[in-house]
Structure formats: C-alpha cells, structure tokens
C-alpha cells in the first residue's frame, strides 16, 4: 500500500496504512503472547509521563482547567497560544499570549511543566516575536510554530530562541521529517494513526535519535491511537512525554472510551501511564461499538477562521 502505487503518501493513504499497521502489530503481539513493546525490543521504562490539554480552540479561562488537571494528578499540561492574530501582531495580541502563559506558569509553579501549541496559526515574524517573548516563562516546548508549508523558515524560528521547538503532527514519513530535523527541531511529534502506524513511526524515531531529537507522540484521537502510542513510548529511549486526549474538547460528542471494553489501561496515576503486561496493544476493542460508530459516521470538521477583514486565517 505504501509503495505499490505511483501516487504515494499523504494524510489519507498514510492514515489507512496506519490503521492496518496497528492492527497487524496487535495481532502479532496476541499471537506471541507479548505486549507490542516487547516485540519492539522491550520496555525501557516502567512509567510513561502524560500531559493533558487545557482550554479549547480559544485559550481563555484556563485557571479552572489547570486546577482540575492538577487535582487529577497531572504534572504537565498543554495550551493553545493564540486566538486569531493579525499578520503583524499588535502589542496587545503579544501581551495577551505572554500574560496567559505567565498565569499558567504561576499556577503550575517551577516543578511542573506546560507546553504551548502555536497550532500553525502564526506566520514567520509573529512566531519569532512570540518565542522570544515567551522565553521567561520557560515552556517545555513550543509546538508547531509554523504551518508545515512554511517549514523552510524553521531555522529562523529555532535560531531565535532557547525554547525547544516541537512539531510533526502533519508530517507522515521519514522523508518529511528529515528536513525539519536538519533544521534543528528538538522534539518530533508523529501521530501513530496518521504517520503510517507503529512501523513507520519507529523508523521516524530512529532517524530523529541520530539528530538528538526527543519523541513526544501526537495523540488527540481515540483509545486505539493512544494504546499504540504508549507501546512505542514504553520502548523508546528518546521518549519525552505522551499526549493523551481523555476529556479533550474534541470529544464532546464521542466519548473517548466508547470503543474499548475496559478503560483501565488508561488509568493515569500521578500523571503517568503504568507499563502493562497485557498482550498486543494492551486493549480490548468493543467490536459492536465500532460497528455502531461506523454506521453513524462522524461530522467533525475543523473551523474556518476569518480575520477582521474577512480574509482566511489559520485555525
């Protein structure tokens, strides 16, 4: 599927391959009576640190969300940096981003972490201005400072700041990750359900390790994606932190656990997922629930944002 067609890659084909690849690893693990992490060489850690999203598309009213995550035991959160932003950000727009980040830093204190997602919403000059302005609050990383079509300008952003730069949710192969690694990206974030599955992601990780980059898999989707991500995270020496989406604002209509028979593999203790001895991906899929969801389908589409002048801007 990956190489047999003249037209290759891209998010649609790579996601289809990822689904089959995850299923095949699950079957292989169950056949061998082993977790997938063992098939990948064995676990190198007993626990995987996870973080939780706070806020939605518009990064306001963060205090209650941060307090709730801390009460649940998380030691790290991630937030969106900006709302709609002018082509050249105003002082007020820049100050609003820094003010929210400072507030979250004060809520977390120096012992906990937060990451800031630019979501590819800003252009090159705004990205440079923002990472410089955010240095004092010491985020764990800034994610996707530019949309992927502007990655040619990544070296300018990376060289302008000491904040680690992370990206990768919209890259789908080793060949797409190579130039951003050469640009100096500190954290790679391939998505196990979009970047060809476990097989291709382990190759992306191996490539990234030769550049000294860390691994923080993108995972805002469902339990199968997270289960696959955890298997790779447990077996990857260069692992940093795991995204997970229990309670994320995207799941307002589809509950995260609907398609698994037992949610206990996703019981996070003190902000960590614990290594399991369950075979395969470590979960039991409720096939009836999957078939029901397939009949219903989904209607999620990302918002289309417009600026004050009515022109398209990145969401």
Kinemage of the C-alpha trace (Angstrom):
@kinemage 1
@onewidth
@group {chain A} dominant
@subgroup {mainchain}
@vectorlist {calphas} color= white
{ca unk a 1} P 0.000 0.000 0.000
{ca unk a 2} L 2.846 2.392 0.782
{ca unk a 3} L 4.932 1.750 -2.340
{ca unk a 4} L 2.745 -0.096 -4.845
{ca unk a 5} L 1.005 2.981 -6.183
{ca unk a 6} L 2.516 5.682 -8.364
{ca unk a 7} L 0.990 8.383 -6.098
{ca unk a 8} L 2.211 7.804 -2.565
{ca unk a 9} L 1.925 9.123 0.956
{ca unk a 10} L -0.171 11.979 2.224
{ca unk a 11} L -2.522 12.036 5.208
{ca unk a 12} L -5.306 9.861 3.754
{ca unk a 13} L -3.235 6.931 2.498
{ca unk a 14} L -0.825 7.126 5.452
{ca unk a 15} L -3.756 7.029 7.892
{ca unk a 16} L -5.244 3.981 6.162
{ca unk a 17} L -1.872 2.238 6.310
{ca unk a 18} L -1.567 3.234 9.973
{ca unk a 19} L -4.850 1.560 10.866
{ca unk a 20} L -3.835 -1.710 9.246
{ca unk a 21} L -0.329 -1.500 10.690
{ca unk a 22} L -1.624 -1.035 14.241
{ca unk a 23} L -3.986 -3.993 13.791
{ca unk a 24} L -1.193 -6.218 12.499
{ca unk a 25} L 1.069 -5.371 15.441
{ca unk a 26} L -1.821 -6.119 17.792
{ca unk a 27} L -2.367 -9.497 16.116
{ca unk a 28} L 1.357 -10.269 16.223
{ca unk a 29} L 1.534 -9.439 19.923
{ca unk a 30} L -1.504 -11.529 20.772
{ca unk a 31} L -0.177 -14.422 18.699
{ca unk a 32} L 3.167 -14.289 20.526
{ca unk a 33} L 1.547 -13.686 23.918
{ca unk a 34} L 3.515 -10.454 24.360
{ca unk a 35} L 2.892 -6.711 24.537
{ca unk a 36} L 3.874 -4.857 21.368
{ca unk a 37} L 6.541 -3.028 23.399
{ca unk a 38} L 8.294 -6.393 23.863
{ca unk a 39} L 8.195 -7.010 20.114
{ca unk a 40} L 9.831 -3.597 19.648
{ca unk a 41} L 12.781 -4.614 21.816
{ca unk a 42} L 11.303 -4.383 25.288
{ca unk a 43} L 10.271 -1.643 27.672
{ca unk a 44} L 12.980 0.801 28.720
{ca unk a 45} L 10.832 2.422 31.445
{ca unk a 46} L 8.160 1.399 33.938
{ca unk a 47} L 6.018 4.528 33.543
{ca unk a 48} L 5.223 6.943 30.732
{ca unk a 49} L 4.623 10.562 31.656
{ca unk a 50} L 1.492 12.008 30.061
{ca unk a 51} L 0.111 15.500 29.714
{ca unk a 52} L -3.386 16.875 29.401
{ca unk a 53} L -4.901 19.650 27.290
{ca unk a 54} L -6.308 22.737 28.977
{ca unk a 55} L -8.669 25.090 27.217
{ca unk a 56} L -10.160 24.753 23.770
{ca unk a 57} L -9.541 26.438 20.451
{ca unk a 58} L -9.586 29.836 22.111
{ca unk a 59} L -7.113 29.890 25.017
{ca unk a 60} L -9.133 31.691 27.679
{ca unk a 61} L -10.438 30.802 31.158
{ca unk a 62} L -7.528 28.489 31.842
{ca unk a 63} L -7.435 28.680 35.634
{ca unk a 64} L -10.215 26.176 36.355
{ca unk a 65} L -8.967 23.787 33.676
{ca unk a 66} L -5.406 23.807 35.048
{ca unk a 67} L -6.651 23.333 38.618
{ca unk a 68} L -8.762 20.364 37.523
{ca unk a 69} L -5.793 18.661 35.816
{ca unk a 70} L -3.582 19.205 38.845
{ca unk a 71} L -6.246 17.680 41.064
{ca unk a 72} L -6.252 14.621 38.770
{ca unk a 73} L -2.519 14.249 39.329
{ca unk a 74} L -1.105 15.553 36.053
{ca unk a 75} L 2.284 17.243 36.238
{ca unk a 76} L 2.163 18.740 32.741
{ca unk a 77} L -0.430 20.430 30.535
{ca unk a 78} L -0.581 21.918 27.058
{ca unk a 79} L -2.420 25.040 25.946
{ca unk a 80} L -3.045 26.873 22.711
{ca unk a 81} L -1.015 30.057 22.495
{ca unk a 82} L -3.107 32.374 20.396
{ca unk a 83} L -6.551 33.243 19.284
{ca unk a 84} L -6.929 34.968 15.907
{ca unk a 85} L -3.853 37.099 15.302
{ca unk a 86} L -3.056 39.981 12.970
{ca unk a 87} L -0.493 39.450 10.183
{ca unk a 88} L 1.898 41.544 12.260
{ca unk a 89} L 0.785 41.037 15.849
{ca unk a 90} L -0.185 44.089 17.847
{ca unk a 91} L 1.378 44.785 21.215
{ca unk a 92} L -1.950 43.839 22.815
{ca unk a 93} L -2.019 40.481 20.999
{ca unk a 94} L 1.546 39.653 22.038
{ca unk a 95} L 0.913 40.729 25.618
{ca unk a 96} L -2.242 38.576 25.775
{ca unk a 97} L -0.277 35.439 24.833
{ca unk a 98} L 2.504 36.187 27.315
{ca unk a 99} L 0.008 37.061 30.043
{ca unk a 100} L -1.831 33.740 29.715
{ca unk a 101} L 1.449 31.832 29.715
{ca unk a 102} L 2.661 33.696 32.803
{ca unk a 103} L -0.617 32.931 34.560
{ca unk a 104} L -0.339 29.214 33.808
{ca unk a 105} L 3.295 29.189 34.927
{ca unk a 106} L 2.275 30.783 38.230
{ca unk a 107} L -0.479 28.184 38.699
{ca unk a 108} L 1.906 25.303 37.996
{ca unk a 109} L 4.963 26.571 39.833
{ca unk a 110} L 8.532 25.646 38.899
{ca unk a 111} L 8.177 21.887 39.475
{ca unk a 112} L 5.506 21.245 36.832
{ca unk a 113} L 5.556 21.784 33.071
{ca unk a 114} L 3.425 23.251 30.347
{ca unk a 115} L 3.773 23.274 26.581
{ca unk a 116} L 2.425 25.926 24.232
{ca unk a 117} L 0.863 24.977 20.900
{ca unk a 118} L 1.014 27.611 18.171
{ca unk a 119} L -1.099 25.212 16.029
{ca unk a 120} L 0.464 26.575 12.851
{ca unk a 121} L -1.676 29.669 13.326
{ca unk a 122} L 1.051 32.292 13.070
{ca unk a 123} L 3.369 33.452 10.336
{ca unk a 124} L 7.155 33.735 10.483
{ca unk a 125} L 7.524 37.221 12.025
{ca unk a 126} L 4.845 36.540 14.637
{ca unk a 127} L 6.379 33.161 15.507
{ca unk a 128} L 9.771 34.772 16.096
{ca unk a 129} L 8.269 37.571 18.179
{ca unk a 130} L 6.255 35.129 20.288
{ca unk a 131} L 9.016 32.632 21.070
{ca unk a 132} L 11.283 35.475 22.141
{ca unk a 133} L 8.568 36.964 24.331
{ca unk a 134} L 7.782 33.576 25.946
{ca unk a 135} L 11.320 32.643 26.959
{ca unk a 136} L 10.967 33.937 30.510
{ca unk a 137} L 8.116 31.516 31.351
{ca unk a 138} L 10.198 28.501 30.245
{ca unk a 139} L 7.643 26.307 28.457
{ca unk a 140} L 8.662 22.676 27.990
{ca unk a 141} L 8.339 23.236 24.232
{ca unk a 142} L 6.550 25.341 21.633
{ca unk a 143} L 4.596 23.160 19.226
{ca unk a 144} L 4.108 23.735 15.504
{ca unk a 145} L 5.233 27.373 15.385
{ca unk a 146} L 4.543 27.464 11.636
{ca unk a 147} L 2.188 25.640 9.274
{ca unk a 148} L 4.059 22.819 7.517
{ca unk a 149} L 4.250 24.603 4.179
{ca unk a 150} L 6.436 27.248 5.887
{ca unk a 151} L 8.871 24.762 7.444
{ca unk a 152} L 11.533 26.132 5.120
{ca unk a 153} L 11.634 29.086 7.544
{ca unk a 154} L 12.003 26.882 10.646
{ca unk a 155} L 15.732 27.603 11.092
{ca unk a 156} L 14.935 31.305 11.568
{ca unk a 157} L 12.469 30.487 14.355
{ca unk a 158} L 14.662 27.849 16.003
{ca unk a 159} L 17.752 30.061 15.927
{ca unk a 160} L 15.831 32.926 17.526
{ca unk a 161} L 15.046 31.172 20.826
{ca unk a 162} L 16.269 28.803 23.525
{ca unk a 163} L 12.785 27.234 23.816
{ca unk a 164} L 12.711 23.701 22.347
{ca unk a 165} L 10.656 23.582 19.156
{ca unk a 166} L 8.355 20.599 18.555
{ca unk a 167} L 6.340 19.551 15.509
{ca unk a 168} L 5.265 16.633 13.367
{ca unk a 169} L 1.521 16.019 13.540
{ca unk a 170} L 1.181 16.965 9.853
{ca unk a 171} L 4.219 15.022 8.639
{ca unk a 172} L 3.746 11.418 7.590
{ca unk a 173} L 7.088 9.772 6.764
{ca unk a 174} L 10.801 9.688 7.451
{ca unk a 175} L 11.457 11.701 4.307
{ca unk a 176} L 9.182 14.506 5.540
{ca unk a 177} L 10.822 14.562 8.972
{ca unk a 178} L 14.394 14.703 7.634
{ca unk a 179} L 14.468 18.413 6.637
{ca unk a 180} L 12.890 19.592 9.894
{ca unk a 181} L 15.401 17.539 11.866
{ca unk a 182} L 18.160 19.124 9.817
{ca unk a 183} L 16.649 22.492 10.779
{ca unk a 184} L 17.212 21.726 14.470
{ca unk a 185} L 13.781 20.655 15.740
{ca unk a 186} L 14.180 19.418 19.333
{ca unk a 187} L 11.026 17.272 19.665
{ca unk a 188} L 9.329 15.137 16.997
{ca unk a 189} L 5.581 14.505 17.238
{ca unk a 190} L 4.464 11.940 14.656
{ca unk a 191} L 0.901 10.702 15.059
{ca unk a 192} L 0.650 6.893 15.243
{ca unk a 193} L -2.728 6.957 13.457
{ca unk a 194} L -1.603 9.217 10.612
{ca unk a 195} L 2.116 8.621 10.033
{ca unk a 196} L 1.936 5.041 8.814
{ca unk a 197} L 1.416 3.394 12.204
{ca unk a 198} L 3.889 1.781 14.571
{ca unk a 199} L 6.228 0.598 11.814
{ca unk a 200} L 6.876 3.971 10.193
{ca unk a 201} L 6.905 5.869 13.485
{ca unk a 202} L 9.630 3.630 14.910
{ca unk a 203} L 11.680 4.466 11.801
{ca unk a 204} L 10.988 8.173 12.295
{ca unk a 205} L 12.138 7.851 15.914
{ca unk a 206} L 15.331 6.043 14.891
{ca unk a 207} L 16.080 8.841 12.424
{ca unk a 208} L 15.340 11.547 14.994
{ca unk a 209} L 17.666 9.939 17.547
{ca unk a 210} L 20.602 10.495 15.191
{ca unk a 211} L 19.866 14.235 15.472
{ca unk a 212} L 19.446 14.148 19.265
{ca unk a 213} L 15.727 14.945 18.992
{ca unk a 214} L 13.226 13.710 21.580
{ca unk a 215} L 9.968 11.834 20.914
{ca unk a 216} L 6.550 13.091 22.087
{ca unk a 217} L 3.856 11.355 20.025
{ca unk a 218} L 0.877 13.380 18.889
{ca unk a 219} L -2.301 11.704 20.144
{ca unk a 220} L -5.502 13.766 20.366
{ca unk a 221} L -7.653 10.972 18.921
{ca unk a 222} L -9.107 7.811 20.456
{ca unk a 223} L -8.002 4.888 22.626
{ca unk a 224} L -6.519 2.716 19.856
{ca unk a 225} L -4.232 5.538 18.761
{ca unk a 226} L -3.197 6.166 22.367
{ca unk a 227} L -2.624 2.462 23.045
{ca unk a 228} L -0.338 2.211 20.006
{ca unk a 229} L 1.492 5.374 21.060
{ca unk a 230} L 2.100 4.037 24.552
{ca unk a 231} L 3.599 0.793 23.236
{ca unk a 232} L 6.171 2.808 21.264
{ca unk a 233} L 6.730 5.254 24.116
{ca unk a 234} L 7.490 2.478 26.606
{ca unk a 235} L 10.126 1.039 24.273
{ca unk a 236} L 11.763 4.280 23.062
{ca unk a 237} L 14.849 5.616 24.896
{ca unk a 238} L 14.435 9.129 23.442
{ca unk a 239} L 10.841 9.465 24.697
{ca unk a 240} L 9.918 12.806 26.353
{ca unk a 241} L 6.187 12.886 27.141
{ca unk a 242} L 2.922 11.430 25.833
{ca unk a 243} L -0.096 13.428 24.677
{ca unk a 244} L -3.466 11.952 25.614
{ca unk a 245} L -6.962 13.219 24.985
{ca unk a 246} L -9.222 11.971 27.775
{ca unk a 247} L -11.529 14.920 28.354
{ca unk a 248} L -10.230 16.947 25.408
{ca unk a 249} L -12.670 19.449 23.903
{ca unk a 250} L -12.800 17.461 20.622
{ca unk a 251} L -14.629 14.635 22.370
{ca unk a 252} L -17.829 16.498 23.157
{ca unk a 253} L -19.977 14.107 21.106
{ca unk a 254} L -17.951 10.872 21.051
{ca unk a 255} L -16.791 9.598 24.405
{ca unk a 256} L -13.139 8.550 24.455
{ca unk a 257} L -13.810 5.082 25.898
{ca unk a 258} L -16.823 4.129 23.752
{ca unk a 259} L -14.956 1.587 21.620
{ca unk a 260} L -12.943 -0.197 24.323
{ca unk a 261} L -14.357 -2.896 26.576
{ca unk a 262} L -12.173 -1.939 29.538
{ca unk a 263} L -10.764 1.576 30.143
{ca unk a 264} L -8.375 0.588 32.941
{ca unk a 265} L -5.248 0.649 30.690
{ca unk a 266} L -5.792 4.422 30.641
{ca unk a 267} L -5.888 4.910 34.403
{ca unk a 268} L -3.204 7.552 34.871
{ca unk a 269} L -1.561 7.640 38.298
{ca unk a 270} L 0.186 10.858 39.345
{ca unk a 271} L 0.378 11.893 35.700
{ca unk a 272} L 1.842 8.616 34.433
{ca unk a 273} L 0.657 5.582 32.475
{ca unk a 274} L 1.928 2.339 34.000
{ca unk a 275} L 3.560 -0.438 31.991
{ca unk a 276} L 1.101 -3.262 31.379
{ca unk a 277} L 1.726 -6.937 30.676
{ca unk a 278} L -1.415 -7.199 28.540
{ca unk a 279} L -0.682 -8.657 25.108
{ca unk a 280} L -0.794 -6.820 21.789
{ca unk a 281} L -1.748 -3.169 22.101
{ca unk a 282} L -2.985 -3.871 25.632
{ca unk a 283} L -6.651 -3.077 24.997
{ca unk a 284} L -9.819 -4.974 24.144
{ca unk a 285} L -11.828 -3.330 21.371
{ca unk a 286} L -15.621 -3.459 21.602
{ca unk a 287} L -16.357 -4.514 18.028
{ca unk a 288} L -20.101 -3.892 18.341
{ca unk a 289} L -19.404 -0.315 19.428
{ca unk a 290} L -17.029 0.176 16.488
{ca unk a 291} L -19.647 -1.110 14.015
{ca unk a 292} L -22.277 1.152 15.564
{ca unk a 293} L -19.943 4.143 15.290
{ca unk a 294} L -19.236 3.239 11.673
{ca unk a 295} L -22.961 3.286 10.882
{ca unk a 296} L -23.290 6.700 12.466
{ca unk a 297} L -20.141 8.151 10.950
{ca unk a 298} L -18.750 11.471 12.112
{ca unk a 299} L -19.391 15.062 11.192
{ca unk a 300} L -16.344 16.768 12.725
{ca unk a 301} L -14.725 19.428 10.582
{ca unk a 302} L -12.177 21.948 11.714
{ca unk a 303} L -13.441 25.521 11.987
{ca unk a 304} L -12.766 28.029 9.223
{ca unk a 305} L -11.483 31.243 10.764
{ca unk a 306} L -11.716 34.713 9.269
{ca unk a 307} L -9.849 37.838 10.239
{ca unk a 308} L -11.372 41.244 10.932
{ca unk a 309} L -11.195 41.992 7.221
{ca unk a 310} L -12.934 38.726 6.265
{ca unk a 311} L -9.803 37.069 4.872
{ca unk a 312} L -8.968 33.434 5.693
{ca unk a 313} L -6.627 32.857 8.637
{ca unk a 314} L -5.190 29.628 10.010
{ca unk a 315} L -7.136 27.722 12.644
